[in-house]
Amino acid sequence: MTSPPSLRAYILKHLLDDHARVPAVLGRDSTDVLTPDRTLRDAALALLVLPGPGDEVLVARLLAALREFTDPEQPGFRELLDVTGAPQPVGDVRTPSAQALAAWALHRAGTLLNDAALTVEAREHLLRLTRAALAHRWPARLDRSWSTVLDGASPLEETAVLILAADAVAEDGSAFLDEAADHLERYLHGDAVWACLTPRGEPDTLHGHRTRASALAALAWTALHKRGRGGAADRARRALLHVHAHHGHTGAHGYWDRSDAHSVVRVDPIAALHGRPDSPFPSKLVADHALLVLAARGAAPIGTGDADTDVRLKALAEEATAELERYGDPFAGGVFHGQGSWFSTPVDPTVPLARHVMVPPRSTGSFAVGNTTYVPFHGKHAQTQLLALAALGDRVPTTRSAPALVERPEPEPFDNDLGHVTTAPLSEGRIDVAHYLRWLRSTASGLGYGLTPYRSPLSLRSDRTAQTFSVLHVVSDLMALGEPVPNVPGVLTGIFATQNPDGGFGEQPSLPSETFTTYCAVLTAVVLGGGDHPAFDREGCVAFLRSCQRPEGGFGNAAGYPCDAWHSHLATLTLVALGARPEREDDLVAYLLDCQNPDGGYGNQPGSPSDTFATFRVVGALIALGLHPPHAEKTVSWLRGLQTDAGGFRYREGGAESFVGSYHAIAALYMLGAMPADTEACKQWIAIRQSADGGFSRAPGGPSETTDEGFIAIQALHMLEGKLNRSWAVMMT
């Protein structure tokens, strides 16, 4: 494997164009620009982070790119330009943090070029900004004339960045900094800091606490401490330690981007729909980790924290640094955006997602799919690259080798026979199959199927816009229930329209390729007889999947993206369905075996606690590769031990009872030739989740959810009756 470029080299080669302009989001590299629009924040960060002494030519180029944001009619800078350099109307605003970064960048350029006029300009711009912030009581956003408040809330991030810029730029910023330091105190919430104040100056409890805001506040307090502000050092440490104590992802390392008013990381639809615009789902953002590294590095040596505080700050810095390194691309270079998760309950992150779901429209790097929007986490955002460089320095991405395969599991031939689905129909009377089929058929949408039958639902419900994920579920259920799939040629046409030039498949035509969506598209095509369809670039698909294998042996959701059991399983099954194999099969097997724990279950990554999701994935991947999962008896015993008295399964020991987790437990047992300890209770537990409209919900009496829940119910009931083709259970997940 060739060595990837260092982080700075990647930025210079791929992020900057010939004029040192910075597109907001790349895919893998400069050949795949996801968001060509340019933001003032990114242009300023580039000038702050990239050049050093002796880089006068680079400074001049970056300064010229920043100058393109200058508003010719009003003081200050526009904040959004399109790819051609034309101003976009939504950029005709004044956001304090973005304008402050621009002032700071001008000052940096003046220092590096020894240009006194630039430093004077920077101070004048900052003075205008600080006066406006004070006059309008620390607003989130002003109009381009600086006279009208567009958003009267007071986000912590705005105050913190203003303090950092004033500390760096102002000749004597003490008067403003004294007022800013007093205002910063208003965000205190015990050991935490509120992420935002309302226009009335009260805590915005719906917005809760944010990792990014806490890290920036710690950086601001560290700067104030160095200027003699009493208590600032202690506040900086406490803000960081709150993140360390409450935002940690126990199963996969790193830190979530938020916690609620009670310091709990949870899905919060109320906050998302009635608070400041945001996704209801927490996520891990690599840019947040870069800020944590910078903040912890600054706070650790100051003040007189006790030994325990120093140890915890060091642990936070090490954890955040490790996440920055883990999300580095070992092939192309650069740093990925982050990691999401599907939550079994509002407080149980369970399934890894390489996308941030239900983000506000026009989020940077986002794609719309029907009535929802998502950000693919395997994008490389300019802000993430620049902050990572500031935190890590100019590093080459680290690579880990695959664990040693001490003993290959015993062979167990796998026939991969998808020619039939079931041996007999489901028993009558347990669920209303006819009602479910009416619901399922009504998800039809164009040449595919959507997640629900609803065209424009409210709340957090998905609509019926066709998606490769849902097409797989609907086709699988129709075939399991002995129903014909309507218009197979049309379905195949729709599926193959989602294949990209790189060989992978997206959720819809033109959306980025993912291992996840490639699995859904290919397996749907294979069971419908479309494996040799003239529109299918089969060789390109195999090449895309193989490119997603990491040096550790496992597969990620895209080339270079961190690997886990989940995506390793999906890539393996897709390759097997195409009659192919992973190029480094022994490394893959070694990685999968390294996910097994002494209890017999498997974690999603080596060292992660066992859960039913990962256990199903590893067991299925090994079986598809023609191998017998080791210690299978212990795995069966562990899975059976998770069944509750009600009949369902907890997704892990001590975890919540989970509908999706129960499916994975049932399917893992079925693949291993076993059944739950109480099969009848399990059947009833699933059946009572059929909703009034015919679909299925994760909770009894709830509204129907998606075709995913329907798939779980239909496939699991067939397994519980011993009627599902084992190869189908392995391959059609």
C-alpha positions in Angstrom: 0.0 0.0 0.0 1.4 3.4 -1.0 1.8 5.9 1.8 -1.0 8.6 2.0 0.0 12.3 1.9 0.4 14.1 5.2 -2.5 16.1 6.4 -1.0 19.4 5.3 0.0 18.0 1.9 -3.5 16.7 1.5 -5.0 20.1 2.2 -2.6 21.9 -0.2 -3.1 19.4 -3.0 -6.8 18.6 -2.7 -8.6 21.2 -0.6 -7.1 24.4 -2.2 -7.8 25.1 -5.8 -5.4 26.9 -8.1 -6.5 30.2 -6.5 -6.2 28.9 -2.9 -10.0 28.9 -2.7 -11.5 26.3 -0.3 -14.6 24.2 -1.3 -16.7 23.3 1.8 -16.7 19.5 1.4 -14.8 16.9 -0.6 -15.6 13.3 -1.1 -12.4 11.2 -1.3 -10.3 14.0 -2.8 -10.3 16.9 -5.2 -11.8 14.7 -8.0 -15.0 14.4 -6.0 -16.2 17.7 -4.6 -19.5 17.3 -2.7 -20.0 21.0 -1.8 -18.1 23.4 -4.0 -19.6 26.5 -2.3 -17.1 28.4 -0.2 -17.6 29.8 3.3 -15.9 32.8 5.0 -15.2 30.6 8.0 -13.2 28.1 6.0 -11.3 30.8 4.1 -10.3 32.4 7.4 -9.3 29.1 9.1 -7.1 28.2 6.1 -5.2 31.5 6.5 -4.9 31.0 10.3 -3.8 27.3 10.1 -1.9 26.6 6.9 0.9 29.1 6.5 3.9 29.6 8.7 7.0 31.8 8.6 8.6 31.7 5.2 5.3 30.9 3.5 4.7 34.4 2.0 3.5 33.1 -1.3 0.9 30.9 0.3 -0.2 33.7 2.6 -0.7 36.0 -0.4 -2.8 33.5 -2.2 -4.9 32.7 0.8 -5.3 36.4 1.6 -6.5 37.0 -2.0 -9.1 34.2 -1.6 -10.3 35.7 1.7 -10.5 39.1 0.0 -13.1 37.7 -2.4 -15.6 37.7 0.5 -15.3 41.4 1.0 -18.6 43.1 0.9 -18.2 46.1 -1.5 -21.3 47.9 -0.2 -21.2 47.3 3.6 -18.4 47.0 6.1 -17.3 43.4 6.7 -17.4 40.2 4.8 -20.0 38.2 3.0 -20.1 34.7 4.4 -21.0 32.4 1.5 -19.8 32.4 -2.2 -20.7 29.9 -4.8 -18.1 28.0 -6.8 -17.7 30.8 -9.3 -17.1 33.4 -6.6 -20.6 34.9 -7.0 -22.1 36.0 -3.6 -25.1 34.0 -2.4 -27.9 36.0 -0.8 -27.9 33.9 2.4 -24.3 35.0 2.9 -25.3 38.6 3.3 -25.3 38.4 7.1 -22.8 39.1 9.9 -22.2 36.1 12.1 -19.9 37.2 15.0 -17.7 34.1 15.0 -17.2 34.1 11.2 -16.4 37.8 11.1 -14.1 37.4 14.1 -12.2 34.6 12.4 -11.8 36.9 9.3 -10.3 39.7 11.5 -8.0 37.2 13.1 -6.9 35.8 9.7 -6.2 39.4 8.4 -4.1 40.0 11.5 -2.2 36.7 11.0 -1.5 37.6 7.4 -0.3 41.0 8.5 2.1 39.4 11.0 3.5 36.9 8.5 3.9 39.5 5.7 5.1 42.2 8.1 2.3 44.4 6.8 1.2 47.0 9.3 -1.7 48.1 7.2 -3.2 44.6 7.4 -3.0 44.5 11.2 -4.6 47.9 11.4 -7.4 46.7 9.1 -7.9 43.6 11.3 -8.2 45.7 14.4 -10.6 48.1 12.9 -12.8 45.2 11.7 -12.7 43.6 15.1 -13.5 46.8 16.9 -16.6 47.3 14.7 -17.6 43.7 15.5 -17.1 43.9 19.2 -19.0 47.2 19.4 -21.9 45.6 17.5 -21.9 42.6 19.8 -22.1 44.8 22.9 -24.7 47.1 21.4 -27.0 44.3 20.4 -26.4 42.2 23.5 -24.3 39.3 22.0 -26.6 38.3 19.1 -26.2 35.1 17.0 -26.5 37.0 13.8 -26.9 40.6 12.4 -27.8 41.8 9.0 -25.1 43.1 6.6 -25.5 46.7 7.8 -24.7 45.6 11.4 -27.9 47.4 12.5 -30.6 44.8 12.6 -30.6 41.7 14.8 -31.6 38.6 12.7 -31.2 36.1 15.6 -31.2 37.5 19.1 -30.1 34.2 20.8 -26.6 34.2 22.2 -24.7 31.0 21.3 -21.7 30.3 23.5 -19.6 29.6 20.4 -20.0 33.2 19.2 -18.9 34.7 22.5 -15.9 32.3 22.8 -14.6 32.9 19.3 -14.9 36.7 19.8 -12.8 36.4 23.0 -10.2 34.3 21.2 -10.0 36.8 18.3 -9.9 39.8 20.6 -7.1 38.2 22.6 -5.1 37.6 19.4 -5.8 40.8 17.5 -6.6 43.7 19.8 -3.8 46.0 20.9 -5.5 46.4 24.2 -8.6 44.3 24.3 -8.9 44.5 28.1 -12.1 46.6 28.1 -14.0 44.4 25.7 -12.5 41.2 27.2 -13.7 42.2 30.7 -17.2 42.6 29.4 -16.9 39.4 27.4 -15.6 37.5 30.4 -18.5 38.6 32.5 -20.9 37.5 29.7 -19.2 34.1 29.5 -20.0 33.5 33.2 -23.7 33.5 32.3 -23.3 30.2 30.5 -22.2 28.4 33.6 -24.4 25.4 34.6 -22.8 23.7 37.5 -19.7 21.9 36.1 -21.1 22.3 32.6 -21.8 25.3 30.2 -25.0 25.9 28.4 -24.5 26.0 24.6 -26.8 28.9 24.1 -28.8 31.6 25.9 -32.2 32.7 24.7 -32.8 36.3 23.5 -33.9 37.1 27.0 -30.5 36.0 28.3 -31.8 32.8 30.0 -30.4 29.3 29.5 -31.6 27.6 26.3 -32.4 24.3 28.0 -33.6 22.6 24.7 -30.1 23.2 23.2 -28.4 21.7 26.3 -24.7 21.3 26.3 -22.5 21.0 23.2 -19.0 19.5 22.9 -17.9 22.2 20.4 -19.1 25.1 22.5 -17.6 23.6 25.7 -14.2 23.2 24.0 -14.3 26.8 22.6 -15.3 28.1 26.0 -12.4 26.3 27.6 -10.1 27.9 25.0 -11.5 31.3 25.8 -11.2 30.8 29.6 -7.6 29.7 29.1 -6.9 32.9 27.2 -8.6 35.0 29.9 -6.6 33.1 32.6 -3.4 34.2 30.9 -4.6 37.8 31.1 -5.2 37.4 34.8 -8.9 36.6 35.0 -9.6 35.0 38.3 -11.2 31.6 38.3 -10.9 31.3 34.5 -8.5 28.3 34.7 -10.9 26.4 36.9 -13.8 27.1 34.6 -11.8 25.9 31.6 -11.0 22.6 33.3 -14.6 22.0 34.5 -16.1 22.6 31.0 -13.8 20.0 29.6 -14.2 17.5 32.4 -18.0 17.7 31.9 -17.6 16.5 28.3 -15.2 13.8 29.5 -17.7 12.6 32.1 -21.0 12.8 30.2 -20.3 12.8 26.5 -18.2 9.7 26.1 -19.3 6.9 23.7 -18.6 3.8 25.9 -19.0 1.3 23.0 -16.9 2.9 20.3 -14.7 5.6 22.0 -14.7 9.3 21.4 -17.3 11.9 22.4 -20.8 12.7 21.3 -21.5 16.2 20.2 -24.1 17.0 22.8 -26.0 16.2 26.0 -29.4 17.5 27.1 -30.1 19.8 30.0 -29.6 16.9 32.4 -26.2 16.0 30.8 -27.7 12.9 29.2 -26.8 11.9 25.6 -30.1 11.1 23.9 -32.3 11.4 20.9 -34.5 14.5 21.4 -37.2 15.2 18.8 -38.7 18.0 20.9 -35.4 19.9 20.9 -34.9 19.2 17.2 -38.3 20.4 16.1 -39.0 23.2 18.7 -35.5 24.3 19.6 -32.7 25.7 17.5 -32.6 23.8 14.2 -30.6 20.6 14.5 -30.8 16.8 14.0 -32.5 15.0 16.8 -29.7 12.5 16.8 -26.4 13.0 18.6 -23.3 12.3 16.5 -19.5 12.1 16.9 -17.9 15.0 15.0 -14.2 14.8 14.3 -13.9 18.7 14.3 -15.2 18.6 17.9 -12.4 16.3 18.8 -9.8 18.6 17.3 -11.1 21.4 19.4 -11.1 19.2 22.5 -7.4 18.4 21.8 -6.6 22.1 21.5 -8.5 23.0 24.6 -7.2 20.2 26.8 -3.7 20.9 25.7 -4.2 24.6 26.7 -5.9 23.9 30.0 -3.7 21.1 31.3 -0.6 23.2 32.2 -2.5 26.2 33.8 -3.7 26.8 37.3 -3.4 24.3 40.2 -5.7 21.5 39.3 -5.5 18.4 41.6 -3.8 15.2 40.4 -7.2 13.6 39.5 -8.1 16.6 37.3 -4.8 16.4 35.5 -5.2 12.7 34.9 -8.7 13.2 33.5 -7.7 16.0 31.3 -4.8 13.9 30.0 -7.3 11.0 29.3 -9.6 13.4 27.4 -6.8 14.7 25.3 -5.5 11.2 24.5 -9.0 9.9 23.6 -9.8 12.9 21.4 -6.4 12.5 19.7 -7.0 8.8 19.1 -10.3 9.6 17.4 -8.7 12.2 15.2 -6.2 9.6 14.1 -8.7 6.8 13.7 -10.8 8.9 11.3 -7.8 9.7 9.1 -8.0 8.1 5.6 -5.0 5.7 5.3 -5.3 5.6 1.5 -6.1 9.0 0.1 -5.2 11.2 3.2 -7.4 13.7 4.9 -9.8 13.2 7.8 -13.4 12.0 7.7 -16.3 14.0 9.2 -17.4 11.7 12.0 -19.7 8.9 13.1 -23.4 8.5 13.7 -25.6 5.9 15.3 -29.1 4.5 15.4 -30.6 4.6 18.9 -32.6 1.6 20.2 -34.2 3.8 22.7 -33.6 7.6 23.1 -30.5 6.9 25.2 -29.1 3.7 23.7 -26.8 4.2 20.7 -26.7 0.8 19.1 -26.2 0.6 15.3 -23.2 2.5 13.7 -24.3 4.9 10.9 -22.0 6.6 8.5 -24.5 9.4 8.1 -26.0 12.1 10.3 -29.8 11.8 9.9 -32.5 14.5 9.8 -30.1 17.4 9.7 -31.6 20.8 8.9 -32.0 21.5 5.2 -28.9 23.1 3.6 -26.6 21.7 6.2 -23.0 21.7 4.9 -22.5 18.6 2.8 -26.1 17.4 3.1 -28.3 15.5 0.7 -32.1 15.4 0.6 -34.0 12.1 0.4 -37.7 12.8 0.3 -38.7 14.7 3.5 -35.5 14.1 5.3 -31.9 15.2 4.9 -28.6 13.5 5.8 -24.9 14.2 5.9 -22.6 11.4 4.8 -19.9 11.1 7.4 -17.3 9.8 4.9 -17.2 13.3 3.4 -14.1 15.5 4.2 -15.2 18.9 5.4 -12.8 21.7 5.0 -13.3 22.8 8.6 -12.5 19.3 9.8 -9.3 19.2 7.8 -8.1 22.6 9.0 -8.9 22.0 12.7 -7.4 18.6 12.6 -4.2 20.1 11.2 -4.2 22.7 14.0 -4.6 19.9 16.6 -2.4 17.2 15.3 0.2 19.0 13.3 1.3 17.8 9.9 0.9 14.0 10.3 0.7 11.1 7.9 -2.5 9.1 8.8 -1.6 6.2 11.1 -2.4 2.6 9.9 -2.9 -0.4 12.0 -2.2 -3.9 10.7 -4.7 -6.7 10.9 -4.5 -9.0 14.0 -2.8 -12.3 13.5 -5.0 -15.2 12.4 -3.9 -17.7 15.0 -6.3 -20.5 13.9 -8.7 -20.3 10.9 -12.2 -21.5 11.9 -13.3 -24.9 10.8 -14.8 -24.9 7.3 -18.6 -25.1 6.9 -19.7 -25.1 3.3 -22.2 -22.4 2.5 -24.5 -23.0 -0.5 -25.7 -19.4 -1.0 -28.9 -20.7 -2.4 -31.3 -17.8 -2.8 -33.6 -19.7 -5.2 -36.3 -20.1 -2.6 -37.3 -18.2 0.5 -39.6 -20.2 2.8 -40.7 -23.8 3.1 -44.3 -22.9 4.1 -46.5 -19.9 4.8 -46.7 -18.3 8.2 -49.3 -19.8 10.6 -52.7 -18.0 10.3 -54.1 -15.8 13.0 -50.9 -14.5 14.6 -50.7 -11.3 12.4 -52.9 -9.9 9.8 -50.9 -10.7 6.7 -53.4 -9.2 4.2 -53.4 -5.9 6.1 -49.7 -5.8 6.2 -49.4 -6.5 2.5 -51.8 -3.6 1.7 -49.5 -1.4 3.8 -46.4 -2.7 2.2 -47.7 -2.3 -1.4 -48.7 1.2 -0.7 -45.0 2.2 -0.2 -44.6 1.9 -4.0 -42.9 5.0 -5.4 -41.9 5.3 -9.0 -39.6 2.4 -9.8 -39.0 1.6 -6.2 -40.4 1.7 -2.7 -40.2 4.1 0.2 -39.8 3.6 3.9 -43.5 4.4 4.6 -46.7 4.7 2.6 -47.0 8.4 3.5 -46.4 11.2 1.0 -45.9 14.1 3.3 -45.9 13.1 7.0 -45.2 15.3 10.0 -43.1 14.5 13.1 -40.0 12.5 12.4 -41.7 10.0 10.0 -40.1 9.2 6.7 -42.1 9.5 3.5 -42.4 7.1 0.6 -39.6 8.5 -1.5 -37.9 5.5 -3.1 -34.6 4.4 -1.4 -32.4 1.4 -2.1 -32.6 0.5 1.7 -36.4 0.2 1.5 -36.5 -1.6 -1.8 -34.5 -4.4 -0.3 -37.0 -4.8 2.6 -40.1 -4.7 0.4 -38.8 -7.1 -2.1 -37.7 -9.5 0.6 -41.0 -9.4 2.4 -43.1 -9.9 -0.8 -41.0 -12.9 -1.7 -41.2 -14.3 1.8 -45.0 -14.0 1.8 -45.2 -15.7 -1.6 -46.3 -12.5 -3.4 -45.1 -11.5 -6.8 -42.9 -8.4 -7.1 -44.6 -6.0 -9.5 -42.7 -4.6 -12.4 -39.4 -6.4 -11.8 -37.8 -4.8 -14.9 -38.7 -1.3 -13.6 -37.4 -2.1 -10.1 -34.1 -3.2 -11.6 -33.9 -0.1 -13.7 -34.4 2.0 -10.6 -31.8 0.0 -8.7 -29.1 0.3 -11.3 -29.8 4.0 -11.7 -28.2 4.4 -8.3 -24.8 2.9 -9.3 -22.1 5.5 -9.5 -19.0 5.7 -11.7 -16.9 4.4 -8.8 -18.9 1.1 -8.9 -20.7 1.6 -5.6 -24.4 2.4 -5.2 -26.0 5.4 -3.4 -29.4 5.7 -1.7 -30.7 7.4 -4.8 -29.3 8.4 -8.2 -26.2 10.7 -7.8 -25.9 10.3 -4.1 -22.5 9.1 -2.7 -21.6 5.4 -2.8 -21.7 3.5 0.5 -21.0 -0.1 1.4 -24.4 0.0 3.1 -26.4 1.1 0.1 -24.4 -1.0 -2.3 -25.4 -4.1 -0.2 -29.0 -3.1 -0.4 -29.0 -2.5 -4.2 -26.9 -5.6 -5.1 -28.9 -8.1 -3.0 -32.2 -6.8 -4.3 -30.9 -7.2 -7.9 -29.5 -10.7 -7.3 -32.8 -12.1 -5.8 -34.7 -10.5 -8.7 -32.5 -12.2 -11.2 -30.7 -9.0 -12.2 -27.1 -10.1 -11.4 -26.2 -10.0 -15.1 -28.3 -6.9 -16.0 -26.7 -5.0 -18.9 -26.8 -1.8 -16.7 -24.9 -3.4 -13.9 -21.1 -2.7 -13.7 -20.4 -5.8 -11.8 -16.6 -5.5 -11.9 -16.7 -1.9 -10.8 -18.9 -2.9 -7.9 -16.5 -5.6 -6.7 -13.6 -3.1 -7.0 -15.5 -0.5 -5.0 -16.2 -3.0 -2.2 -12.7 -4.2 -2.1 -11.5 -0.6 -1.8 -13.4 -0.3 1.4 -11.2 -2.9 3.2 -9.0 -1.2 5.8 -5.4 -2.2 6.8 -6.9 -3.7 10.0 -8.8 -6.2 7.9 -12.3 -5.0 8.3 -14.4 -3.0 5.9 -15.8 0.6 6.3 -18.7 2.3 4.7 -16.4 3.9 2.0 -12.8 3.6 1.0 -10.6 4.5 3.9 -13.5 5.0 6.4 -13.0 3.3 9.8 -14.0 -0.3 9.8 -16.4 -2.2 12.1 -18.2 -5.5 12.2 -21.4 -4.0 10.7 -19.9 -2.8 7.5 -17.5 -5.8 7.3 -20.5 -8.0 7.2 -22.3 -6.0 4.5 -19.3 -5.9 2.3 -18.7 -9.6 2.7 -22.2 -10.6 1.9 -22.3 -8.4 -1.2 -19.0 -9.9 -2.5 -20.3 -13.4 -1.9 -23.6 -12.6 -3.6 -21.5 -11.6 -6.6 -19.4 -14.7 -6.6 -16.3 -12.8 -5.4 -14.2 -12.8 -2.2 -12.3 -10.1 -0.2 -8.8 -9.7 -1.5 -7.4 -10.1 2.1 -9.7 -12.7 3.4 -7.5 -13.9 6.2 -7.1 -10.4 7.5 -10.9 -10.0 7.4 -11.4 -13.2 9.3 -8.8 -12.2 11.9 -10.5 -8.9 12.4 -13.9 -10.5 12.8 -12.6 -13.0 15.3 -10.9 -10.2 17.3 -14.4 -8.8 17.9 -15.4 -11.8 20.0 -15.5 -11.4 23.7 -15.1 -14.0 26.5 -18.9 -14.1 27.0 -19.3 -15.6 23.5 -20.8 -12.5 21.9 -19.2 -10.0 19.6 -18.6 -6.3 19.7 -18.8 -3.9 16.8 -15.1 -3.3 17.0 -12.3 -5.3 18.8 -12.6 -4.4 22.4 -16.2 -3.1 22.3 -18.8 -4.8 24.5 -20.9 -7.6 23.0 -24.3 -6.8 21.5 -26.8 -8.7 19.4 -26.2 -6.4 16.4 -22.5 -7.1 16.1 -22.9 -10.8 17.0 -25.4 -11.3 14.2 -23.1 -9.5 11.8 -19.9 -11.4 12.6 -21.7 -14.8 12.7 -23.3 -14.1 9.3 -20.1 -13.0 7.7 -18.2 -16.0 8.9 -21.0 -18.4 7.7 -21.1 -16.6 4.3 -17.3 -17.1 4.0 -17.9 -20.9 4.5 -16.6 -20.9 8.1 -18.1 -22.2 11.3 -18.2 -19.5 14.0 -15.9 -20.5 16.9 -17.3 -21.1 20.3 -20.8 -21.2 18.8 -22.3 -23.0 21.9 -21.2 -20.1 24.1 -22.6 -17.6 21.6 -26.0 -19.4 21.6 -26.0 -19.4 25.4 -25.2 -15.7 25.6 -27.9 -14.8 23.1 -30.5 -16.9 24.8 -29.6 -15.2 28.1 -30.7 -11.8 26.7 -34.3 -12.8 26.3 -36.7 -11.0 28.6 -39.8 -12.4 30.4 -41.9 -10.5 27.8 -40.3 -12.5 25.0 -38.1 -9.9 23.3 -34.3 -9.5 23.7 -32.1 -6.9 25.3 -29.6 -5.9 22.7 -26.7 -6.3 25.3 -26.4 -7.3 28.9 -27.9 -4.6 31.0 -29.2 -2.8 27.9 -32.7 -2.0 26.8 -35.1 -4.4 25.2 -34.9 -3.7 21.5 -37.1 -4.5 18.6 -34.3 -4.3 16.1 -31.9 -5.9 18.5 -34.3 -8.8 19.0 -34.3 -9.5 15.3 -30.6 -9.7 15.3 -30.6 -12.1 18.3 -33.3 -14.3 16.6 -31.4 -14.4 13.3 -28.1 -15.1 14.9 -29.6 -18.0 16.8 -31.3 -19.3 13.6 -28.1 -19.2 11.6 -26.4 -21.2 14.4 -29.2 -23.8 14.2 -30.8 -22.7 17.5 -34.0 -21.0 18.7 -34.8 -18.6 21.6 -35.4 -20.2 25.0 -39.1 -19.2 24.8 -40.0 -19.2 21.2 -43.8 -18.8 21.7 -43.4 -15.7 23.9 -41.1 -14.2 21.2 -43.6 -14.8 18.5 -46.3 -13.0 20.5 -43.9 -10.2 21.5 -43.4 -9.5 17.8 -47.1 -9.9 16.7 -48.5 -7.4 19.2 -46.4 -4.7 17.5 -48.6 -4.7 14.4 -50.1 -1.2 14.1 -53.6 -0.2 13.2 -52.6 0.6 9.6 -51.0 -2.8 9.0 -47.4 -1.9 9.5 -45.2 -2.6 12.5 -44.0 -0.4 15.4 -41.1 -0.9 17.8 -43.6 -0.6 20.7 -47.1 -2.0 21.1 -49.8 0.4 20.1 -47.5 2.8 18.5 -47.8 4.3 15.0 -46.3 2.1 12.2 -42.7 3.0 11.5 -40.8 1.9 8.4 -40.4 -1.0 6.1 -37.4 -1.9 8.3 -39.8 -2.8 11.2 -42.0 -4.7 8.8 -39.1 -6.7 7.5 -38.0 -7.5 11.0 -41.5 -8.8 11.9 -42.0 -10.9 8.8 -38.5 -12.4 8.6 -38.3 -13.1 12.3 -41.7 -14.8 12.5 -40.6 -17.1 9.6 -37.4 -18.0 11.5 -39.3 -18.6 14.7 -41.5 -21.0 12.9 -38.5 -22.7 11.3 -39.7 -21.9 7.8 -37.0 -19.5 6.4 -34.3 -20.7 4.1 -31.1 -20.5 6.1 -29.2 -19.0 3.2 -31.8 -16.3 2.9 -31.5 -15.6 6.6 -27.7 -15.2 6.2 -27.7 -13.1 3.0 -30.9 -11.0 3.2 -30.5 -9.0 6.4 
